[in-house]
């Protein structure tokens, strides 16, 4: 199950460090950290702890053989859809008429975040078994079949930001799988135009 030798992507590690650094600076700025008052560092320290936990989990995932994750792809995708359906009935949030979190004992989790991982695994497994499919326009129908259901459920919460992230994930995987760059830009342009029209109609 474990890889004998996992190659490290130096650029990916560098980008991770940059994002973590930017996140820590943003948290420190938002919480008005004072070097002379250790109690003001609580939120920054918690953010750093989560980042280190993410590094540990990421290293564990890299060490595992990719075929292991491929076998779990459809399970993760199905659980993600189930959680999105569940959050509409038993979920909660601080605001009214908004439902994004599910409580499991003392813990809370946001199904939209889990769905991001499920979509990555599902699309990755699907296109890895069908070489060349992403180079055809028909591949968009398959990508839409996987992406549209969770996007609609997330917008029902409502959470437009997470829905947009899922669309970006699908486009990114399509590009890596072989969809040409100009087609990706064309889709992005159409998506931005449609979103702008939708927001304009909503505001009107």
mmCIF file of the C-alpha atoms, coordinates in Angstrom:
data_MODEL
# 
_entry.id   MODEL 
# 
loop_
_atom_site.group_PDB 
_atom_site.id 
_atom_site.type_symbol 
_atom_site.label_atom_id 
_atom_site.label_alt_id 
_atom_site.label_comp_id 
_atom_site.label_asym_id 
_atom_site.label_entity_id 
_atom_site.label_seq_id 
_atom_site.pdbx_PDB_ins_code 
_atom_site.Cartn_x 
_atom_site.Cartn_y 
_atom_site.Cartn_z 
_atom_site.occupancy 
_atom_site.B_iso_or_equiv 
_atom_site.pdbx_formal_charge 
_atom_site.auth_seq_id 
_atom_site.auth_comp_id 
_atom_site.auth_asym_id 
_atom_site.auth_atom_id 
_atom_site.pdbx_PDB_model_num 
ATOM 1   C CA . UNK A 1 1   ? 0.000   0.000  0.000   1.00 0.00 ? 1   UNK A CA 1 
ATOM 2   C CA . UNK A 1 2   ? 2.861   2.354  0.780   1.00 0.00 ? 2   UNK A CA 1 
ATOM 3   C CA . UNK A 1 3   ? 5.054   3.650  -2.004  1.00 0.00 ? 3   UNK A CA 1 
ATOM 4   C CA . UNK A 1 4   ? 8.655   2.565  -1.938  1.00 0.00 ? 4   UNK A CA 1 
ATOM 5   C CA . UNK A 1 5   ? 9.750   6.053  -2.913  1.00 0.00 ? 5   UNK A CA 1 
ATOM 6   C CA . UNK A 1 6   ? 7.543   9.124  -3.107  1.00 0.00 ? 6   UNK A CA 1 
ATOM 7   C CA . UNK A 1 7   ? 8.857   11.956 -5.263  1.00 0.00 ? 7   UNK A CA 1 
ATOM 8   C CA . UNK A 1 8   ? 8.514   15.370 -3.683  1.00 0.00 ? 8   UNK A CA 1 
ATOM 9   C CA . UNK A 1 9   ? 7.174   18.284 -5.687  1.00 0.00 ? 9   UNK A CA 1 
ATOM 10  C CA . UNK A 1 10  ? 9.372   21.179 -4.531  1.00 0.00 ? 10  UNK A CA 1 
ATOM 11  C CA . UNK A 1 11  ? 7.146   23.772 -6.196  1.00 0.00 ? 11  UNK A CA 1 
ATOM 12  C CA . UNK A 1 12  ? 4.072   22.396 -4.444  1.00 0.00 ? 12  UNK A CA 1 
ATOM 13  C CA . UNK A 1 13  ? 5.844   22.522 -1.063  1.00 0.00 ? 13  UNK A CA 1 
ATOM 14  C CA . UNK A 1 14  ? 6.977   26.089 -1.743  1.00 0.00 ? 14  UNK A CA 1 
ATOM 15  C CA . UNK A 1 15  ? 3.439   27.181 -2.644  1.00 0.00 ? 15  UNK A CA 1 
ATOM 16  C CA . UNK A 1 16  ? 2.122   25.495 0.492   1.00 0.00 ? 16  UNK A CA 1 
ATOM 17  C CA . UNK A 1 17  ? 4.624   27.397 2.634   1.00 0.00 ? 17  UNK A CA 1 
ATOM 18  C CA . UNK A 1 18  ? 3.651   30.676 0.949   1.00 0.00 ? 18  UNK A CA 1 
ATOM 19  C CA . UNK A 1 19  ? -0.058  30.062 1.538   1.00 0.00 ? 19  UNK A CA 1 
ATOM 20  C CA . UNK A 1 20  ? 0.509   29.071 5.163   1.00 0.00 ? 20  UNK A CA 1 
ATOM 21  C CA . UNK A 1 21  ? 2.631   32.165 5.719   1.00 0.00 ? 21  UNK A CA 1 
ATOM 22  C CA . UNK A 1 22  ? 0.007   34.420 4.149   1.00 0.00 ? 22  UNK A CA 1 
ATOM 23  C CA . UNK A 1 23  ? -2.692  32.777 6.248   1.00 0.00 ? 23  UNK A CA 1 
ATOM 24  C CA . UNK A 1 24  ? -0.753  33.294 9.475   1.00 0.00 ? 24  UNK A CA 1 
ATOM 25  C CA . UNK A 1 25  ? -0.128  36.945 8.609   1.00 0.00 ? 25  UNK A CA 1 
ATOM 26  C CA . UNK A 1 26  ? -3.810  37.459 7.818   1.00 0.00 ? 26  UNK A CA 1 
ATOM 27  C CA . UNK A 1 27  ? -4.875  35.873 11.116  1.00 0.00 ? 27  UNK A CA 1 
ATOM 28  C CA . UNK A 1 28  ? -2.289  37.868 13.044  1.00 0.00 ? 28  UNK A CA 1 
ATOM 29  C CA . UNK A 1 29  ? -3.488  41.077 11.422  1.00 0.00 ? 29  UNK A CA 1 
ATOM 30  C CA . UNK A 1 30  ? -7.181  40.303 11.995  1.00 0.00 ? 30  UNK A CA 1 
ATOM 31  C CA . UNK A 1 31  ? -6.642  39.432 15.675  1.00 0.00 ? 31  UNK A CA 1 
ATOM 32  C CA . UNK A 1 32  ? -4.267  42.358 16.301  1.00 0.00 ? 32  UNK A CA 1 
ATOM 33  C CA . UNK A 1 33  ? -1.404  40.283 17.662  1.00 0.00 ? 33  UNK A CA 1 
ATOM 34  C CA . UNK A 1 34  ? 0.766   42.077 20.221  1.00 0.00 ? 34  UNK A CA 1 
ATOM 35  C CA . UNK A 1 35  ? 4.279   40.709 20.752  1.00 0.00 ? 35  UNK A CA 1 
ATOM 36  C CA . UNK A 1 36  ? 4.194   41.863 24.373  1.00 0.00 ? 36  UNK A CA 1 
ATOM 37  C CA . UNK A 1 37  ? 0.923   40.009 25.110  1.00 0.00 ? 37  UNK A CA 1 
ATOM 38  C CA . UNK A 1 38  ? 1.223   36.215 24.643  1.00 0.00 ? 38  UNK A CA 1 
ATOM 39  C CA . UNK A 1 39  ? -2.535  35.738 25.026  1.00 0.00 ? 39  UNK A CA 1 
ATOM 40  C CA . UNK A 1 40  ? -3.091  37.477 21.679  1.00 0.00 ? 40  UNK A CA 1 
ATOM 41  C CA . UNK A 1 41  ? -1.199  34.690 19.891  1.00 0.00 ? 41  UNK A CA 1 
ATOM 42  C CA . UNK A 1 42  ? -3.831  32.030 20.662  1.00 0.00 ? 42  UNK A CA 1 
ATOM 43  C CA . UNK A 1 43  ? -5.573  32.164 17.285  1.00 0.00 ? 43  UNK A CA 1 
ATOM 44  C CA . UNK A 1 44  ? -2.295  32.300 15.347  1.00 0.00 ? 44  UNK A CA 1 
ATOM 45  C CA . UNK A 1 45  ? -0.916  29.302 17.253  1.00 0.00 ? 45  UNK A CA 1 
ATOM 46  C CA . UNK A 1 46  ? -4.134  27.357 16.576  1.00 0.00 ? 46  UNK A CA 1 
ATOM 47  C CA . UNK A 1 47  ? -3.870  28.194 12.877  1.00 0.00 ? 47  UNK A CA 1 
ATOM 48  C CA . UNK A 1 48  ? -0.271  26.957 12.839  1.00 0.00 ? 48  UNK A CA 1 
ATOM 49  C CA . UNK A 1 49  ? -1.283  23.741 14.596  1.00 0.00 ? 49  UNK A CA 1 
ATOM 50  C CA . UNK A 1 50  ? -3.908  23.034 11.915  1.00 0.00 ? 50  UNK A CA 1 
ATOM 51  C CA . UNK A 1 51  ? -1.333  23.761 9.203   1.00 0.00 ? 51  UNK A CA 1 
ATOM 52  C CA . UNK A 1 52  ? 1.096   21.265 10.735  1.00 0.00 ? 52  UNK A CA 1 
ATOM 53  C CA . UNK A 1 53  ? -1.679  18.691 11.012  1.00 0.00 ? 53  UNK A CA 1 
ATOM 54  C CA . UNK A 1 54  ? -2.444  19.267 7.340   1.00 0.00 ? 54  UNK A CA 1 
ATOM 55  C CA . UNK A 1 55  ? 1.240   18.754 6.510   1.00 0.00 ? 55  UNK A CA 1 
ATOM 56  C CA . UNK A 1 56  ? 1.257   15.455 8.377   1.00 0.00 ? 56  UNK A CA 1 
ATOM 57  C CA . UNK A 1 57  ? -1.916  14.220 6.689   1.00 0.00 ? 57  UNK A CA 1 
ATOM 58  C CA . UNK A 1 58  ? -0.663  15.371 3.277   1.00 0.00 ? 58  UNK A CA 1 
ATOM 59  C CA . UNK A 1 59  ? 2.607   13.503 3.761   1.00 0.00 ? 59  UNK A CA 1 
ATOM 60  C CA . UNK A 1 60  ? 0.664   10.388 4.731   1.00 0.00 ? 60  UNK A CA 1 
ATOM 61  C CA . UNK A 1 61  ? -1.498  10.638 1.607   1.00 0.00 ? 61  UNK A CA 1 
ATOM 62  C CA . UNK A 1 62  ? 1.555   11.084 -0.631  1.00 0.00 ? 62  UNK A CA 1 
ATOM 63  C CA . UNK A 1 63  ? 3.188   8.024  0.920   1.00 0.00 ? 63  UNK A CA 1 
ATOM 64  C CA . UNK A 1 64  ? 0.211   5.824  0.013   1.00 0.00 ? 64  UNK A CA 1 
ATOM 65  C CA . UNK A 1 65  ? -0.051  4.246  -3.413  1.00 0.00 ? 65  UNK A CA 1 
ATOM 66  C CA . UNK A 1 66  ? -2.385  6.284  -5.646  1.00 0.00 ? 66  UNK A CA 1 
ATOM 67  C CA . UNK A 1 67  ? -4.350  3.153  -6.553  1.00 0.00 ? 67  UNK A CA 1 
ATOM 68  C CA . UNK A 1 68  ? -5.516  3.002  -2.945  1.00 0.00 ? 68  UNK A CA 1 
ATOM 69  C CA . UNK A 1 69  ? -7.201  6.406  -3.307  1.00 0.00 ? 69  UNK A CA 1 
ATOM 70  C CA . UNK A 1 70  ? -8.619  5.403  -6.675  1.00 0.00 ? 70  UNK A CA 1 
ATOM 71  C CA . UNK A 1 71  ? -10.466 2.529  -5.026  1.00 0.00 ? 71  UNK A CA 1 
ATOM 72  C CA . UNK A 1 72  ? -11.917 4.909  -2.428  1.00 0.00 ? 72  UNK A CA 1 
ATOM 73  C CA . UNK A 1 73  ? -12.940 7.554  -4.969  1.00 0.00 ? 73  UNK A CA 1 
ATOM 74  C CA . UNK A 1 74  ? -16.556 6.539  -5.439  1.00 0.00 ? 74  UNK A CA 1 
ATOM 75  C CA . UNK A 1 75  ? -17.066 5.887  -1.744  1.00 0.00 ? 75  UNK A CA 1 
ATOM 76  C CA . UNK A 1 76  ? -15.787 9.372  -0.908  1.00 0.00 ? 76  UNK A CA 1 
ATOM 77  C CA . UNK A 1 77  ? -17.941 10.944 -3.622  1.00 0.00 ? 77  UNK A CA 1 
ATOM 78  C CA . UNK A 1 78  ? -21.066 9.103  -2.460  1.00 0.00 ? 78  UNK A CA 1 
ATOM 79  C CA . UNK A 1 79  ? -20.466 9.991  1.190   1.00 0.00 ? 79  UNK A CA 1 
ATOM 80  C CA . UNK A 1 80  ? -19.952 13.617 0.173   1.00 0.00 ? 80  UNK A CA 1 
ATOM 81  C CA . UNK A 1 81  ? -23.300 13.739 -1.647  1.00 0.00 ? 81  UNK A CA 1 
ATOM 82  C CA . UNK A 1 82  ? -25.006 12.043 1.275   1.00 0.00 ? 82  UNK A CA 1 
ATOM 83  C CA . UNK A 1 83  ? -23.549 14.560 3.723   1.00 0.00 ? 83  UNK A CA 1 
ATOM 84  C CA . UNK A 1 84  ? -24.690 17.463 1.522   1.00 0.00 ? 84  UNK A CA 1 
ATOM 85  C CA . UNK A 1 85  ? -28.219 16.072 1.535   1.00 0.00 ? 85  UNK A CA 1 
ATOM 86  C CA . UNK A 1 86  ? -28.065 15.533 5.285   1.00 0.00 ? 86  UNK A CA 1 
ATOM 87  C CA . UNK A 1 87  ? -26.871 19.046 6.073   1.00 0.00 ? 87  UNK A CA 1 
ATOM 88  C CA . UNK A 1 88  ? -29.994 20.499 4.464   1.00 0.00 ? 88  UNK A CA 1 
ATOM 89  C CA . UNK A 1 89  ? -32.118 18.792 7.136   1.00 0.00 ? 89  UNK A CA 1 
ATOM 90  C CA . UNK A 1 90  ? -29.983 18.624 10.286  1.00 0.00 ? 90  UNK A CA 1 
ATOM 91  C CA . UNK A 1 91  ? -27.251 21.169 9.564   1.00 0.00 ? 91  UNK A CA 1 
ATOM 92  C CA . UNK A 1 92  ? -26.805 24.473 11.345  1.00 0.00 ? 92  UNK A CA 1 
ATOM 93  C CA . UNK A 1 93  ? -25.011 27.783 11.087  1.00 0.00 ? 93  UNK A CA 1 
ATOM 94  C CA . UNK A 1 94  ? -24.812 31.044 12.958  1.00 0.00 ? 94  UNK A CA 1 
ATOM 95  C CA . UNK A 1 95  ? -27.134 32.780 10.496  1.00 0.00 ? 95  UNK A CA 1 
ATOM 96  C CA . UNK A 1 96  ? -30.804 32.188 9.803   1.00 0.00 ? 96  UNK A CA 1 
ATOM 97  C CA . UNK A 1 97  ? -31.928 30.157 6.795   1.00 0.00 ? 97  UNK A CA 1 
ATOM 98  C CA . UNK A 1 98  ? -28.361 28.944 6.282   1.00 0.00 ? 98  UNK A CA 1 
ATOM 99  C CA . UNK A 1 99  ? -27.289 25.351 6.881   1.00 0.00 ? 99  UNK A CA 1 
ATOM 100 C CA . UNK A 1 100 ? -23.643 24.387 6.345   1.00 0.00 ? 100 UNK A CA 1 
ATOM 101 C CA . UNK A 1 101 ? -22.373 22.400 9.346   1.00 0.00 ? 101 UNK A CA 1 
ATOM 102 C CA . UNK A 1 102 ? -23.129 18.996 10.850  1.00 0.00 ? 102 UNK A CA 1 
ATOM 103 C CA . UNK A 1 103 ? -22.461 18.170 14.500  1.00 0.00 ? 103 UNK A CA 1 
ATOM 104 C CA . UNK A 1 104 ? -21.060 14.760 15.439  1.00 0.00 ? 104 UNK A CA 1 
ATOM 105 C CA . UNK A 1 105 ? -20.694 14.759 19.201  1.00 0.00 ? 105 UNK A CA 1 
ATOM 106 C CA . UNK A 1 106 ? -18.293 17.541 20.183  1.00 0.00 ? 106 UNK A CA 1 
ATOM 107 C CA . UNK A 1 107 ? -17.052 17.920 16.590  1.00 0.00 ? 107 UNK A CA 1 
ATOM 108 C CA . UNK A 1 108 ? -18.500 19.872 13.673  1.00 0.00 ? 108 UNK A CA 1 
ATOM 109 C CA . UNK A 1 109 ? -17.631 19.493 10.016  1.00 0.00 ? 109 UNK A CA 1 
ATOM 110 C CA . UNK A 1 110 ? -18.660 21.176 6.791   1.00 0.00 ? 110 UNK A CA 1 
ATOM 111 C CA . UNK A 1 111 ? -19.771 18.643 4.134   1.00 0.00 ? 111 UNK A CA 1 
ATOM 112 C CA . UNK A 1 112 ? -18.824 21.044 1.331   1.00 0.00 ? 112 UNK A CA 1 
ATOM 113 C CA . UNK A 1 113 ? -15.161 20.700 2.335   1.00 0.00 ? 113 UNK A CA 1 
ATOM 114 C CA . UNK A 1 114 ? -15.368 16.909 2.286   1.00 0.00 ? 114 UNK A CA 1 
ATOM 115 C CA . UNK A 1 115 ? -17.113 17.076 -1.101  1.00 0.00 ? 115 UNK A CA 1 
ATOM 116 C CA . UNK A 1 116 ? -14.115 18.883 -2.569  1.00 0.00 ? 116 UNK A CA 1 
ATOM 117 C CA . UNK A 1 117 ? -11.932 15.873 -1.790  1.00 0.00 ? 117 UNK A CA 1 
ATOM 118 C CA . UNK A 1 118 ? -14.607 13.482 -3.051  1.00 0.00 ? 118 UNK A CA 1 
ATOM 119 C CA . UNK A 1 119 ? -14.903 15.329 -6.375  1.00 0.00 ? 119 UNK A CA 1 
ATOM 120 C CA . UNK A 1 120 ? -11.132 15.383 -6.849  1.00 0.00 ? 120 UNK A CA 1 
ATOM 121 C CA . UNK A 1 121 ? -10.885 11.640 -6.261  1.00 0.00 ? 121 UNK A CA 1 
ATOM 122 C CA . UNK A 1 122 ? -13.912 10.797 -8.420  1.00 0.00 ? 122 UNK A CA 1 
ATOM 123 C CA . UNK A 1 123 ? -12.898 12.891 -11.435 1.00 0.00 ? 123 UNK A CA 1 
ATOM 124 C CA . UNK A 1 124 ? -9.282  11.806 -11.093 1.00 0.00 ? 124 UNK A CA 1 
ATOM 125 C CA . UNK A 1 125 ? -10.233 8.136  -11.038 1.00 0.00 ? 125 UNK A CA 1 
ATOM 126 C CA . UNK A 1 126 ? -12.699 8.563  -13.909 1.00 0.00 ? 126 UNK A CA 1 
ATOM 127 C CA . UNK A 1 127 ? -10.316 10.287 -16.324 1.00 0.00 ? 127 UNK A CA 1 
ATOM 128 C CA . UNK A 1 128 ? -7.278  8.225  -15.352 1.00 0.00 ? 128 UNK A CA 1 
ATOM 129 C CA . UNK A 1 129 ? -9.109  5.163  -16.665 1.00 0.00 ? 129 UNK A CA 1 
ATOM 130 C CA . UNK A 1 130 ? -10.147 6.892  -19.906 1.00 0.00 ? 130 UNK A CA 1 
ATOM 131 C CA . UNK A 1 131 ? -7.051  8.331  -21.547 1.00 0.00 ? 131 UNK A CA 1 
ATOM 132 C CA . UNK A 1 132 ? -7.801  10.981 -24.137 1.00 0.00 ? 132 UNK A CA 1 
ATOM 133 C CA . UNK A 1 133 ? -11.430 11.483 -23.145 1.00 0.00 ? 133 UNK A CA 1 
ATOM 134 C CA . UNK A 1 134 ? -10.793 14.959 -21.710 1.00 0.00 ? 134 UNK A CA 1 
ATOM 135 C CA . UNK A 1 135 ? -9.535  16.164 -25.113 1.00 0.00 ? 135 UNK A CA 1 
ATOM 136 C CA . UNK A 1 136 ? -13.079 15.946 -26.503 1.00 0.00 ? 136 UNK A CA 1 
ATOM 137 C CA . UNK A 1 137 ? -15.946 18.332 -25.846 1.00 0.00 ? 137 UNK A CA 1 
ATOM 138 C CA . UNK A 1 138 ? -18.098 15.381 -24.815 1.00 0.00 ? 138 UNK A CA 1 
ATOM 139 C CA . UNK A 1 139 ? -15.945 15.037 -21.713 1.00 0.00 ? 139 UNK A CA 1 
ATOM 140 C CA . UNK A 1 140 ? -17.642 18.168 -20.364 1.00 0.00 ? 140 UNK A CA 1 
ATOM 141 C CA . UNK A 1 141 ? -20.886 16.211 -20.093 1.00 0.00 ? 141 UNK A CA 1 
ATOM 142 C CA . UNK A 1 142 ? -19.206 13.660 -17.846 1.00 0.00 ? 142 UNK A CA 1 
ATOM 143 C CA . UNK A 1 143 ? -17.527 16.339 -15.759 1.00 0.00 ? 143 UNK A CA 1 
ATOM 144 C CA . UNK A 1 144 ? -20.882 18.106 -15.440 1.00 0.00 ? 144 UNK A CA 1 
ATOM 145 C CA . UNK A 1 145 ? -22.592 14.893 -14.358 1.00 0.00 ? 145 UNK A CA 1 
ATOM 146 C CA . UNK A 1 146 ? -20.191 14.659 -11.414 1.00 0.00 ? 146 UNK A CA 1 
ATOM 147 C CA . UNK A 1 147 ? -19.981 18.371 -10.608 1.00 0.00 ? 147 UNK A CA 1 
ATOM 148 C CA . UNK A 1 148 ? -23.506 19.766 -11.059 1.00 0.00 ? 148 UNK A CA 1 
ATOM 149 C CA . UNK A 1 149 ? -25.278 17.694 -8.324  1.00 0.00 ? 149 UNK A CA 1 
ATOM 150 C CA . UNK A 1 150 ? -22.960 18.760 -5.449  1.00 0.00 ? 150 UNK A CA 1 
ATOM 151 C CA . UNK A 1 151 ? -22.842 22.339 -6.785  1.00 0.00 ? 151 UNK A CA 1 
ATOM 152 C CA . UNK A 1 152 ? -26.645 22.589 -6.705  1.00 0.00 ? 152 UNK A CA 1 
ATOM 153 C CA . UNK A 1 153 ? -26.793 21.113 -3.202  1.00 0.00 ? 153 UNK A CA 1 
ATOM 154 C CA . UNK A 1 154 ? -24.144 23.536 -1.938  1.00 0.00 ? 154 UNK A CA 1 
ATOM 155 C CA . UNK A 1 155 ? -25.906 26.523 -3.512  1.00 0.00 ? 155 UNK A CA 1 
ATOM 156 C CA . UNK A 1 156 ? -29.056 25.372 -1.715  1.00 0.00 ? 156 UNK A CA 1 
ATOM 157 C CA . UNK A 1 157 ? -27.308 25.985 1.650   1.00 0.00 ? 157 UNK A CA 1 
ATOM 158 C CA . UNK A 1 158 ? -26.489 28.665 0.260   1.00 0.00 ? 158 UNK A CA 1 
ATOM 159 C CA . UNK A 1 159 ? -22.709 28.752 -0.205  1.00 0.00 ? 159 UNK A CA 1 
ATOM 160 C CA . UNK A 1 160 ? -21.747 30.295 -3.537  1.00 0.00 ? 160 UNK A CA 1 
ATOM 161 C CA . UNK A 1 161 ? -18.031 30.346 -2.678  1.00 0.00 ? 161 UNK A CA 1 
ATOM 162 C CA . UNK A 1 162 ? -17.722 26.589 -2.152  1.00 0.00 ? 162 UNK A CA 1 
ATOM 163 C CA . UNK A 1 163 ? -19.840 25.930 -5.247  1.00 0.00 ? 163 UNK A CA 1 
ATOM 164 C CA . UNK A 1 164 ? -17.458 28.047 -7.325  1.00 0.00 ? 164 UNK A CA 1 
ATOM 165 C CA . UNK A 1 165 ? -14.490 26.139 -5.879  1.00 0.00 ? 165 UNK A CA 1 
ATOM 166 C CA . UNK A 1 166 ? -16.017 22.834 -7.036  1.00 0.00 ? 166 UNK A CA 1 
ATOM 167 C CA . UNK A 1 167 ? -16.391 24.201 -10.561 1.00 0.00 ? 167 UNK A CA 1 
ATOM 168 C CA . UNK A 1 168 ? -12.769 25.388 -10.490 1.00 0.00 ? 168 UNK A CA 1 
ATOM 169 C CA . UNK A 1 169 ? -11.668 21.932 -9.290  1.00 0.00 ? 169 UNK A CA 1 
ATOM 170 C CA . UNK A 1 170 ? -13.498 20.263 -12.173 1.00 0.00 ? 170 UNK A CA 1 
ATOM 171 C CA . UNK A 1 171 ? -11.926 22.614 -14.724 1.00 0.00 ? 171 UNK A CA 1 
ATOM 172 C CA . UNK A 1 172 ? -8.476  22.087 -13.224 1.00 0.00 ? 172 UNK A CA 1 
ATOM 173 C CA . UNK A 1 173 ? -8.781  18.306 -13.421 1.00 0.00 ? 173 UNK A CA 1 
ATOM 174 C CA . UNK A 1 174 ? -10.062 18.543 -16.995 1.00 0.00 ? 174 UNK A CA 1 
ATOM 175 C CA . UNK A 1 175 ? -7.025  20.635 -17.932 1.00 0.00 ? 175 UNK A CA 1 
ATOM 176 C CA . UNK A 1 176 ? -4.612  18.189 -16.302 1.00 0.00 ? 176 UNK A CA 1 
ATOM 177 C CA . UNK A 1 177 ? -6.436  15.294 -17.993 1.00 0.00 ? 177 UNK A CA 1 
ATOM 178 C CA . UNK A 1 178 ? -5.908  16.863 -21.427 1.00 0.00 ? 178 UNK A CA 1 
ATOM 179 C CA . UNK A 1 179 ? -8.502  19.587 -22.094 1.00 0.00 ? 179 UNK A CA 1 
ATOM 180 C CA . UNK A 1 180 ? -6.803  22.367 -24.062 1.00 0.00 ? 180 UNK A CA 1 
ATOM 181 C CA . UNK A 1 181 ? -6.072  25.650 -22.350 1.00 0.00 ? 181 UNK A CA 1 
ATOM 182 C CA . UNK A 1 182 ? -8.168  27.760 -24.744 1.00 0.00 ? 182 UNK A CA 1 
ATOM 183 C CA . UNK A 1 183 ? -11.200 25.583 -24.024 1.00 0.00 ? 183 UNK A CA 1 
ATOM 184 C CA . UNK A 1 184 ? -10.678 26.068 -20.294 1.00 0.00 ? 184 UNK A CA 1 
ATOM 185 C CA . UNK A 1 185 ? -10.485 29.853 -20.804 1.00 0.00 ? 185 UNK A CA 1 
ATOM 186 C CA . UNK A 1 186 ? -13.610 29.732 -22.956 1.00 0.00 ? 186 UNK A CA 1 
ATOM 187 C CA . UNK A 1 187 ? -15.471 27.857 -20.241 1.00 0.00 ? 187 UNK A CA 1 
ATOM 188 C CA . UNK A 1 188 ? -14.229 30.253 -17.578 1.00 0.00 ? 188 UNK A CA 1 
ATOM 189 C CA . UNK A 1 189 ? -15.382 33.219 -19.651 1.00 0.00 ? 189 UNK A CA 1 
ATOM 190 C CA . UNK A 1 190 ? -18.790 31.677 -20.148 1.00 0.00 ? 190 UNK A CA 1 
ATOM 191 C CA . UNK A 1 191 ? -19.049 30.815 -16.463 1.00 0.00 ? 191 UNK A CA 1 
ATOM 192 C CA . UNK A 1 192 ? -18.116 34.316 -15.332 1.00 0.00 ? 192 UNK A CA 1 
ATOM 193 C CA . UNK A 1 193 ? -20.601 35.809 -17.801 1.00 0.00 ? 193 UNK A CA 1 
ATOM 194 C CA . UNK A 1 194 ? -23.400 33.489 -16.656 1.00 0.00 ? 194 UNK A CA 1 
ATOM 195 C CA . UNK A 1 195 ? -22.623 34.180 -12.998 1.00 0.00 ? 195 UNK A CA 1 
ATOM 196 C CA . UNK A 1 196 ? -22.654 37.923 -13.599 1.00 0.00 ? 196 UNK A CA 1 
ATOM 197 C CA . UNK A 1 197 ? -26.011 37.658 -15.369 1.00 0.00 ? 197 UNK A CA 1 
ATOM 198 C CA . UNK A 1 198 ? -27.392 35.530 -12.539 1.00 0.00 ? 198 UNK A CA 1 
ATOM 199 C CA . UNK A 1 199 ? -26.237 37.985 -9.859  1.00 0.00 ? 199 UNK A CA 1 
ATOM 200 C CA . UNK A 1 200 ? -27.603 40.928 -11.835 1.00 0.00 ? 200 UNK A CA 1 
ATOM 201 C CA . UNK A 1 201 ? -30.973 39.221 -12.178 1.00 0.00 ? 201 UNK A CA 1 
ATOM 202 C CA . UNK A 1 202 ? -30.942 38.289 -8.482  1.00 0.00 ? 202 UNK A CA 1 
ATOM 203 C CA . UNK A 1 203 ? -30.146 41.839 -7.382  1.00 0.00 ? 203 UNK A CA 1 
ATOM 204 C CA . UNK A 1 204 ? -32.757 43.250 -9.767  1.00 0.00 ? 204 UNK A CA 1 
# 
